[in-house]
Amino acid sequence: MKAWVLQNFGLDNLKMVDVPVPEPGDNEVLIRVSAVSLNYRDKLIVEGLYNPELQFPMTQVADTAGVVVQTGKNVSRFQTGDRVITHYATRWVDGPPTVDEVVHTLGNTIPGGLAEYLGMDENAVVHAPDYLTDDEAATLPVAALTAWHALKEKGRLVSGQTVLIQGTGGVSIFALQMAMAFGAKVIVTSSNDEKLERARNLGANKTINYVRVPDWHTEVLKMTEQQGVDHILEVAAGKSLRQSIEAIKPTGQISVIGILDGVLSEIPIFRLLQKQASIVGLVTGSRKMFENMNAELSKIKLHPILDSVYSFEDARKAYDRLYKGAFGKIVIRVAD
Ligand SMILES: NC(=O)c1ccc[n+]([C@@H]2O[C@H](COP(=O)([O-])OP(=O)(O)OC[C@H]3O[C@@H](n4cnc5c(N)ncnc54)[C@H](OP(=O)(O)O)[C@@H]3O)[C@@H](O)[C@H]2O)c1
């Protein structure tokens, strides 16, 4: 079968090669891959920043949707013909995770889905929601689940609250869609006015260009009559976290998800105490959270926003798009 494997760090070392079709073990399903979606994390993997100890060659990409074509003899959760999606933190099923449960991921410690077939432990797979296409279903495992974990599982977001969403990438646009569906008011920041207009067209109440307005926290305070927001989706960290502490409402939650502005932050502890705010670190979610989210998405019929869809042969172009910064999700269709 064909697979895109990383042979060394650097995008020029991502190559389409022939590899054997995986033989499913007793507890595994063999998936014929339909589509995958890219995350910022796939860029970090290519650059050697996610896992400097990565073993080469490694088939790339975590988020995968497809159809079960073969089952191992102990498999009980799936049958041949089931439409499925992979779960990111492959060993985290439910409850609080151990460190090991959140680091064992596709395209990293086990082969990813950018290939014609993928073998997966049945515990690391969920049913795809019926109302979604395979392209749409492939976008859920990392970006949607992270937004859901932050806003709903940890954040307990309720109607009438205000959410600040940073940027317009995969996690952020899912967070915008979910926050609106839960009846929250949403402020979106972006470096790009066109993307801000698209965010407003999706329903964002207010927007701020964080390049033109580097002190965006003062703008957030103005927009909320100096009250601040109930929830912040912190995808930037670095210097941004200090601004988020200024922009959060007393007892609000800052969900620290990403590192787009840096991996180290200086925190004004006195302000944090005054605000009595929570700063919560998050890694995607458990399989149970994934199933909770899919049930809710199926009720509200939320359709992911696809920035672009590339063919399997054009996977390199999809990565180029990732490097530029997409609005929503980038999909690679592996098979129709
Ligand atoms: N903890 C987890 O489990 C988890 C899960 C998913 C993602 N992440 C992390 O979350 C971050 C976003 O991931 P993603 O996959 O959604 O990325 P993505 O789709 O590639 O989106 C990146 C977007 O972030 C925005 N951005 C960049 N620098 C920013 C800054 N300083 N302030 C505000 N926004 C900024 C830009 O939006 P504009 O073009 O609109 O400016 C950019 O297009 C990454 O750091 C990723 O590693 C973590």
The ligand as a Tripos MOL2 file, in Angstrom:
@<TRIPOS>MOLECULE
LIG
   48    52     1     0     0
SMALL
NO_CHARGES

@<TRIPOS>ATOM
      1 N1         -3.3570   20.6440   24.0970 N.am      1 LIG1
      2 C1         -3.8340   19.9530   23.0720 C.2       1 LIG1
      3 O1         -4.2910   18.8230   23.2040 O.2       1 LIG1
      4 C2         -3.8460   20.5910   21.7310 C.ar      1 LIG1
      5 C3         -4.7510   20.1600   20.7620 C.ar      1 LIG1
      6 C4         -4.7860   20.8320   19.5520 C.ar      1 LIG1
      7 C5         -3.9160   21.8980   19.3100 C.ar      1 LIG1
      8 N2         -3.0300   22.2500   20.2690 N.ar      1 LIG1
      9 C6         -2.1540   23.4040   20.0680 C.3       1 LIG1
     10 O2         -3.0080   24.5280   19.8600 O.3       1 LIG1
     11 C7         -2.4160   25.4080   18.9280 C.3       1 LIG1
     12 C8         -3.3640   25.5760   17.7440 C.3       1 LIG1
     13 O3         -3.4690   24.3320   17.0810 O.3       1 LIG1
     14 P1         -4.3360   24.1830   15.7400 P.3       1 LIG1
     15 O4         -4.1260   22.8000   15.2520 O.co2     1 LIG1
     16 O5         -5.6820   24.7160   15.9440 O.co2     1 LIG1
     17 O6         -3.4930   25.1840   14.8030 O.3       1 LIG1
     18 P2         -3.7850   25.7360   13.3440 P.3       1 LIG1
     19 O7         -5.0580   25.1480   12.8240 O.co2     1 LIG1
     20 O8         -2.5550   25.5640   12.5540 O.co2     1 LIG1
     21 O9         -4.0540   27.2790   13.6290 O.3       1 LIG1
     22 C9         -3.0450   28.1840   13.8310 C.3       1 LIG1
     23 C10        -3.6600   29.5790   13.9570 C.3       1 LIG1
     24 O10        -3.3940   30.1020   15.2590 O.3       1 LIG1
     25 C11        -3.3990   31.4940   15.2130 C.3       1 LIG1
     26 N3         -2.2550   32.0810   15.9360 N.ar      1 LIG1
     27 C12        -0.9330   31.9650   15.6750 C.ar      1 LIG1
     28 N4         -0.2110   32.6880   16.5540 N.ar      1 LIG1
     29 C13        -1.1090   33.2770   17.3760 C.ar      1 LIG1
     30 C14        -0.9920   34.1870   18.4630 C.ar      1 LIG1
     31 N5          0.1870   34.6080   18.8980 N.pl3     1 LIG1
     32 N6         -2.1310   34.5950   19.0690 N.ar      1 LIG1
     33 C15        -3.3360   34.1810   18.6490 C.ar      1 LIG1
     34 N7         -3.5110   33.3260   17.6190 N.ar      1 LIG1
     35 C16        -2.4040   32.8940   16.9890 C.ar      1 LIG1
     36 C17        -3.3380   31.9170   13.7590 C.3       1 LIG1
     37 O11        -4.6600   32.3830   13.4430 O.3       1 LIG1
     38 P3         -4.8720   33.6920   12.5730 P.3       1 LIG1
     39 O12        -4.3320   33.3640   11.2100 O.co2     1 LIG1
     40 O13        -6.3440   33.9100   12.6090 O.co2     1 LIG1
     41 O14        -4.1070   34.8060   13.2390 O.co2     1 LIG1
     42 C18        -3.0190   30.6060   13.0500 C.3       1 LIG1
     43 O15        -3.5640   30.5420   11.7550 O.3       1 LIG1
     44 C19        -1.0530   24.8040   18.5820 C.3       1 LIG1
     45 O16        -0.0690   25.3300   19.4550 O.3       1 LIG1
     46 C20        -1.2550   23.3220   18.8630 C.3       1 LIG1
     47 O17        -0.0370   22.6790   19.1370 O.3       1 LIG1
     48 C21        -2.9720   21.6140   21.4520 C.ar      1 LIG1
@<TRIPOS>BOND
     1     1     2 1
     2     2     3 2
     3     2     4 1
     4     4     5 ar
     5     4    48 ar
     6     5     6 ar
     7     6     7 ar
     8     7     8 ar
     9     8     9 1
    10     8    48 ar
    11     9    10 1
    12     9    46 1
    13    10    11 1
    14    11    12 1
    15    11    44 1
    16    12    13 1
    17    13    14 1
    18    14    15 2
    19    14    16 1
    20    14    17 1
    21    17    18 1
    22    18    19 2
    23    18    20 1
    24    18    21 1
    25    21    22 1
    26    22    23 1
    27    23    24 1
    28    23    42 1
    29    24    25 1
    30    25    26 1
    31    25    36 1
    32    26    27 ar
    33    26    35 ar
    34    27    28 ar
    35    28    29 ar
    36    29    30 ar
    37    29    35 ar
    38    30    31 1
    39    30    32 ar
    40    32    33 ar
    41    33    34 ar
    42    34    35 ar
    43    36    37 1
    44    36    42 1
    45    37    38 1
    46    38    39 2
    47    38    40 1
    48    38    41 1
    49    42    43 1
    50    44    45 1
    51    44    46 1
    52    46    47 1
@<TRIPOS>SUBSTRUCTURE
     1 LIG1         1 GROUP 0 **** ****
